[in-house]
Amino acid sequence: MNSPGTQTRSFPWPSSDPVILIEGEAVVEQPIVPYGRGRVYYRGSWWPATSMEEVTLLKGQFVRVVERQNITLLVTPVASPIGTRSL
């Protein structure tokens, strides 16, 4: 049984770690290829991040943080143009 705020999810990579539901926006620091790892700046700290969509995320691009798995944030692209928003 999962703890409150956690869920089991199927990923394109093997994992049995619980997923914590969180949300917010971050800025990509290291480019992230589809389902690959990079780094984002989120709430005042640098975090490892994994793209949850089949799109490459570029440095400076805003992303939406949708979940956390251990210390890795799971992110998706934000629809707005790059550079028109600030954290």
FENDA-V679348 format. One record per residue. RES is the residue in three letters. PHI is phi as a letter, one per 20 degrees, with the letter a starting at -180 (999 if undefined). BURIAL is b if it has 24 or more other ideal C-beta (glycine too) atoms within 12 Angstrom, else e. D_CENTER is the distance of its C-alpha to the mean C-alpha in whole Angstrom. Layout:
[[RES	PHI	BURIAL	D_CENTER] [RES	PHI	BURIAL	D_CENTER]]
This chain:
[[MET	999	e	25] [ASN	e	e	21] [SER	f	e	21] [PRO	g	e	20] [GLY	n	e	17] [THR	d	e	16] [GLN	b	e	16] [THR	e	e	17] [ARG	b	e	15] [SER	e	e	16] [PHE	d	e	13] [PRO	f	e	15] [TRP	c	e	15] [PRO	f	e	17] [SER	a	e	16] [SER	c	e	18] [ASP	f	e	15] [PRO	f	e	15] [VAL	d	b	12] [ILE	d	e	12] [LEU	f	e	11] [ILE	c	e	10] [GLU	b	e	9] [GLY	q	b	10] [GLU	d	b	9] [ALA	c	b	8] [VAL	d	b	10] [VAL	f	b	9] [GLU	d	b	12] [GLN	d	b	12] [PRO	g	e	12] [ILE	c	b	10] [VAL	f	e	12] [PRO	g	e	11] [TYR	l	e	10] [GLY	e	b	10] [ARG	d	b	9] [GLY	b	b	9] [ARG	c	b	9] [VAL	c	b	8] [TYR	d	b	10] [TYR	c	b	10] [ARG	l	e	13] [GLY	n	e	15] [SER	c	e	13] [TRP	e	e	12] [TRP	c	b	9] [PRO	f	b	8] [ALA	b	b	5] [THR	c	b	5] [SER	f	b	6] [MET	e	b	7] [GLU	c	e	10] [GLU	e	e	13] [VAL	b	e	13] [THR	e	e	12] [LEU	e	b	10] [LEU	e	e	13] [LYS	g	e	14] [GLY	n	e	14] [GLN	f	b	12] [PHE	e	b	10] [VAL	c	b	7] [ARG	e	b	7] [VAL	e	b	5] [VAL	d	b	6] [GLU	b	b	7] [ARG	c	b	7] [GLN	c	b	9] [ASN	l	e	12] [ILE	d	e	11] [THR	d	b	7] [LEU	e	b	4] [LEU	d	b	3] [VAL	c	b	2] [THR	c	b	6] [PRO	f	b	9] [VAL	e	b	11] [ALA	f	e	15] [SER	f	e	16] [PRO	f	e	18] [ILE	f	e	17] [GLY	n	e	19] [THR	d	e	20] [ARG	c	e	18] [SER	c	e	17] [LEU	e	e	15]]
